[in-house]
Amino acid sequence: MPLVKPFCAFRYNPKTIKRFSEAVCPPYDVIDEKQRQAFKKKSCYNFCNILTTDNKHDYKYLKAKFLSWIEKGVLIQDDKPCFYLYEQKFKFESKLRSRVGFLGLLRIDKKGVIFPHEHTFSAPKRDRYSILKELEANLSPIFVIASGKVPVLSSSYAQYKRKRPLISFIDSLSITNKVWRIDNAAMIRRIEKSFLRKPFFIADGHHRFEVSYRYFKEMKNEFKQTNYILAYFTDTESGILVLPTHRVVNSRLSLKDAFKQLLPYFDI
């Protein structure tokens, strides 16, 4: 089995959703209650209506709404497996930057391939697991990075960026998002082959990854495709920007000793 592979995505129907910016939302773990209500006011079809629950955690209600969107044609499914080339353009320190990657399926049951690096918490995992089990769908991708340069990423971007995107919108953070569908068989094989032996590091989505792996172990005899998870994957040469974050240093360690231990790995 390939490490990454294309899939038949469900996506918003452009005949029903005229402004994609009104239908999209950030990942579930950065949406607070005030933002959730603001996104819901934008459109009754804003994705936060499916991605998040109210305090009652009514997951059956989420499933009913999800299925109704499909029945109404709000969400439509592509008729053949594709990779989806995804570009984001944003400003940082007054400079325009961009990041490019693929949306596809990533195999999660192969050892030594995906490397998590964060502790996770039980409450978010219970919530995400309940949604996954009830809806039987990956609602958002994990974000993984392959080390080094993967040439197929830059070559496919050079080929597709001049074409009309499948999806294009500016989101609430003023980020320009564009998505192109890759359904060319030769290009799909190139992508699969290019990532065949690449290890991936999780940049975001540790809770979703752990929940999906649990689901795979529980359901592998019932469903054949549970060993893959929806993922956005890129490489370290395609626009990755890593910003500093505040961390708490153990109080038993002096500041001088802390810097001494960090010095081999960082410029201080």
C-alpha positions as CSV (number, residue, x, y, z in Angstrom):
1,M,0.0,0.0,0.0
2,P,1.3,3.5,-0.8
3,L,2.2,5.8,2.1
4,V,0.1,8.6,0.6
5,K,-2.8,8.2,-1.8
6,P,-5.6,10.2,-3.5
7,F,-9.2,10.2,-2.4
8,C,-12.7,11.2,-3.5
9,A,-13.2,14.4,-1.4
10,F,-16.5,15.8,-0.2
11,R,-16.4,19.6,-0.8
12,Y,-18.7,22.6,-1.0
13,N,-20.9,22.8,-4.1
14,P,-20.1,26.1,-5.8
15,K,-23.6,26.2,-7.2
16,T,-24.9,26.3,-3.6
17,I,-22.2,28.1,-1.8
18,K,-21.4,31.4,-3.7
19,R,-18.9,32.7,-1.2
20,F,-16.5,30.1,0.2
21,S,-15.2,32.7,2.7
22,E,-18.6,32.5,4.5
23,A,-18.5,28.7,4.7
24,V,-15.0,28.0,6.0
25,C,-13.6,28.1,9.5
26,P,-10.2,27.4,11.3
27,P,-9.4,24.1,13.0
28,Y,-11.7,23.2,15.9
29,D,-9.1,23.8,18.6
30,V,-8.6,27.5,17.9
31,I,-12.3,28.4,17.8
32,D,-13.6,29.8,21.0
33,E,-17.4,30.2,21.7
34,K,-17.5,33.8,20.6
35,Q,-15.8,33.0,17.3
36,R,-18.1,29.9,16.8
37,Q,-21.2,32.1,17.0
38,A,-19.6,34.6,14.6
39,F,-18.9,31.9,12.1
40,K,-22.4,30.5,12.4
41,K,-23.9,33.9,11.7
42,K,-21.9,34.1,8.4
43,S,-23.8,31.1,7.0
44,C,-26.0,28.3,8.2
45,Y,-23.6,26.1,6.1
46,N,-20.5,27.3,7.8
47,F,-18.3,24.3,8.5
48,C,-18.1,25.0,12.3
49,N,-21.7,23.7,12.4
50,I,-20.3,20.3,11.6
51,L,-16.8,20.6,13.1
52,T,-17.8,21.6,16.6
53,T,-20.6,20.8,19.0
54,D,-22.5,22.7,21.7
55,N,-22.2,22.0,25.4
56,K,-24.5,19.0,25.1
57,H,-22.2,17.2,22.7
58,D,-25.1,16.0,20.5
59,Y,-23.1,14.0,18.0
60,K,-26.1,12.3,16.5
61,Y,-27.4,15.8,15.6
62,L,-24.1,16.5,13.9
63,K,-24.4,13.4,11.9
64,A,-27.9,14.2,10.8
65,K,-26.8,17.7,9.8
66,F,-23.8,16.4,7.9
67,L,-25.9,13.9,6.0
68,S,-28.6,16.5,5.2
69,W,-25.9,18.7,3.6
70,I,-24.9,15.9,1.4
71,E,-28.6,15.1,0.5
72,K,-29.3,18.8,-0.3
73,G,-26.2,19.0,-2.5
74,V,-24.4,21.5,-0.2
75,L,-21.6,19.0,-0.1
76,I,-20.7,17.1,-3.3
77,Q,-18.2,14.3,-3.7
78,D,-15.6,14.1,-6.5
79,D,-16.2,11.0,-8.7
80,K,-12.6,9.8,-8.8
81,P,-9.6,9.9,-6.4
82,C,-7.6,13.0,-6.5
83,F,-4.8,14.9,-4.7
84,Y,-5.6,18.5,-3.9
85,L,-2.8,21.1,-4.3
86,Y,-3.2,23.7,-1.6
87,E,-1.6,27.2,-1.6
88,Q,-1.9,29.8,1.2
89,K,-0.5,33.3,0.8
90,F,-0.2,35.5,3.9
91,K,1.7,38.5,5.2
92,F,4.3,38.3,7.9
93,E,6.3,41.4,9.0
94,S,5.0,43.2,6.0
95,K,6.3,40.6,3.6
96,L,4.1,38.4,1.5
97,R,4.8,34.7,2.1
98,S,3.3,31.5,0.7
99,R,3.1,27.8,1.6
100,V,2.2,25.0,-0.7
101,G,1.3,21.4,0.1
102,F,-1.0,18.5,-0.9
103,L,-4.2,17.3,0.7
104,G,-4.5,13.5,0.5
105,L,-4.7,10.3,2.6
106,L,-1.8,9.3,4.8
107,R,-1.2,5.8,6.0
108,I,-1.1,5.7,9.8
109,D,-0.4,2.0,10.5
110,K,3.1,1.9,9.2
111,K,5.7,2.0,12.0
112,G,8.6,4.6,11.8
113,V,6.8,6.9,9.4
114,I,4.8,9.4,11.5
115,F,6.5,11.1,14.4
116,P,4.3,12.9,17.0
117,H,6.1,15.2,19.6
118,E,3.4,16.6,21.9
119,H,1.5,15.5,24.9
120,T,-2.3,15.2,24.3
121,F,-5.3,15.7,26.6
122,S,-8.2,13.3,27.2
123,A,-11.1,15.8,26.8
124,P,-10.3,16.9,23.2
125,K,-9.7,13.2,22.3
126,R,-13.0,12.1,23.7
127,D,-14.7,14.8,21.7
128,R,-12.9,14.1,18.4
129,Y,-13.3,10.4,18.8
130,S,-17.1,10.7,19.3
131,I,-17.4,12.8,16.2
132,L,-15.2,10.5,14.1
133,K,-17.2,7.4,15.3
134,E,-20.6,9.0,14.7
135,L,-19.9,10.6,11.3
136,E,-17.3,8.1,10.0
137,A,-15.5,11.0,8.4
138,N,-12.3,13.0,8.7
139,L,-13.5,16.5,9.0
140,S,-10.1,18.2,9.0
141,P,-6.6,17.1,8.1
142,I,-3.6,16.7,10.3
143,F,-0.7,18.8,9.2
144,V,2.5,16.9,8.5
145,I,6.0,17.9,7.2
146,A,8.5,15.8,5.3
147,S,12.1,16.6,5.9
148,G,14.0,18.1,3.0
149,K,12.9,19.1,-0.5
150,V,10.3,17.0,-2.4
151,P,10.6,18.1,-6.1
152,V,7.2,16.9,-7.1
153,L,5.7,19.6,-4.9
154,S,7.4,22.5,-6.6
155,S,7.0,21.0,-10.1
156,S,3.3,20.4,-9.7
157,Y,2.8,23.9,-8.2
158,A,4.6,25.4,-11.2
159,Q,2.2,23.5,-13.5
160,Y,-1.0,24.2,-11.7
161,K,-0.7,27.7,-10.4
162,R,-1.5,29.2,-13.8
163,K,-4.7,27.2,-14.0
164,R,-8.1,28.3,-12.5
165,P,-8.3,26.9,-9.0
166,L,-11.1,24.6,-7.9
167,I,-11.5,26.7,-4.7
168,S,-10.4,30.3,-4.0
169,F,-11.2,32.6,-1.1
170,I,-9.7,35.0,1.5
171,D,-10.4,33.8,5.0
172,S,-11.1,35.7,8.3
173,L,-7.3,36.1,8.9
174,S,-6.8,37.7,5.4
175,I,-5.0,34.6,4.2
176,T,-5.6,33.8,0.5
177,N,-6.4,30.2,0.0
178,K,-6.4,28.3,-3.4
179,V,-7.0,24.7,-4.1
180,W,-6.4,22.8,-7.4
181,R,-7.6,19.3,-8.0
182,I,-5.0,16.8,-9.3
183,D,-6.7,13.9,-11.1
184,N,-4.0,13.2,-13.7
185,A,-2.9,9.6,-13.3
186,A,0.7,10.2,-14.1
187,M,1.0,13.0,-11.7
188,I,-0.8,11.0,-9.0
189,R,1.8,8.2,-9.4
190,R,4.6,10.7,-9.2
191,I,3.2,12.1,-5.9
192,E,2.7,8.6,-4.4
193,K,6.3,7.6,-5.4
194,S,7.9,10.8,-4.2
195,F,6.5,10.3,-0.6
196,L,6.9,6.6,-0.5
197,R,9.8,6.5,1.9
198,K,9.5,9.9,3.6
199,P,9.1,10.1,7.3
200,F,6.6,12.7,8.5
201,F,6.6,15.0,11.5
202,I,3.2,16.2,12.9
203,A,3.1,20.0,12.9
204,D,-0.5,20.1,14.0
205,G,-3.2,17.5,14.8
206,H,-1.8,15.2,17.5
207,H,-5.2,14.7,19.0
208,R,-6.8,13.9,15.6
209,F,-4.0,11.5,14.8
210,E,-4.2,9.6,18.1
211,V,-8.0,9.4,17.8
212,S,-7.8,8.1,14.2
213,Y,-5.2,5.5,15.2
214,R,-7.5,4.3,18.0
215,Y,-10.4,4.1,15.5
216,F,-8.3,2.2,13.1
217,K,-7.4,-0.4,15.7
218,E,-11.0,-0.8,16.7
219,M,-12.5,-0.9,13.2
220,K,-9.8,-2.5,11.0
221,N,-11.8,-5.7,10.6
222,E,-15.0,-3.9,9.6
223,F,-13.7,-1.1,7.3
224,K,-10.8,-1.5,4.9
225,Q,-9.8,2.2,4.7
226,T,-9.5,3.1,8.3
227,N,-5.7,2.8,8.1
228,Y,-5.5,6.2,6.3
229,I,-6.1,9.6,7.7
230,L,-6.9,12.9,5.9
231,A,-3.6,14.9,5.9
232,Y,-2.1,18.1,4.5
233,F,1.5,17.3,3.8
234,T,4.3,19.5,2.7
235,D,8.1,19.6,2.9
236,T,10.5,21.9,4.8
237,E,11.4,23.8,1.6
238,S,7.9,24.9,0.6
239,G,7.2,27.9,2.8
240,I,7.2,26.6,6.3
241,L,7.3,29.4,8.8
242,V,8.0,28.4,12.4
243,L,7.3,31.2,15.0
244,P,8.5,31.3,18.6
245,T,6.1,30.3,21.4
246,H,6.3,30.8,25.1
247,R,7.3,27.8,27.2
248,V,7.7,27.4,30.9
249,V,11.1,26.4,32.1
250,N,11.4,24.1,35.1
251,S,12.1,26.3,38.2
252,R,14.7,23.8,39.5
253,L,16.8,24.7,36.5
254,S,18.7,28.0,36.6
255,L,18.3,30.3,33.5
256,K,22.1,30.0,32.9
257,D,21.9,26.2,32.9
258,A,18.8,26.2,30.7
259,F,20.6,28.4,28.1
260,K,23.7,26.2,28.3
261,Q,21.6,23.1,27.4
262,L,19.8,24.9,24.6
263,L,23.0,26.4,23.0
264,P,24.0,23.4,20.9
265,Y,20.6,23.6,19.1
266,F,19.6,27.3,19.0
267,D,21.0,30.7,18.5
268,I,20.4,32.6,21.7
